[in-house]
Amino acid sequence: MMDICMIGIIIVSCELMKLLIDWCESQVGPGERK
């Protein structure tokens, strides 16, 4: 049970980090990246 919870937390945190990085990049320079 604990292992499943830990894996879920890690996956969710990784997804949140990806979303945060994408948002930060779009906020910083929309014309620089794309």
C-alpha positions as CSV (number, residue, x, y, z in Angstrom):
1,M,0.0,0.0,0.0
2,M,2.7,2.5,1.0
3,D,4.8,1.6,-2.1
4,I,1.8,2.4,-4.4
5,C,1.2,5.7,-2.6
6,M,4.8,6.7,-2.9
7,I,4.9,5.9,-6.6
8,G,1.7,7.8,-7.1
9,I,3.1,10.9,-5.3
10,I,6.3,10.7,-7.3
11,I,4.4,10.5,-10.6
12,V,2.1,13.4,-9.6
13,S,5.0,15.5,-8.5
14,C,6.9,14.9,-11.8
15,E,3.9,15.8,-13.8
16,L,3.4,19.0,-11.8
17,M,7.1,19.9,-12.3
18,K,6.7,19.4,-16.1
19,L,3.6,21.6,-16.2
20,L,5.4,24.3,-14.1
21,I,8.5,24.2,-16.3
22,D,6.3,24.5,-19.5
23,W,4.3,27.4,-17.9
24,C,7.5,29.2,-16.8
25,E,9.0,28.9,-20.3
26,S,5.9,30.2,-22.0
27,Q,5.8,33.1,-19.5
28,V,9.5,34.0,-19.8
29,G,9.8,34.0,-23.6
30,P,7.0,32.9,-25.9
31,G,9.0,34.0,-29.0
32,E,12.4,32.6,-27.9
33,R,11.6,28.9,-27.6
34,K,9.2,28.4,-30.5
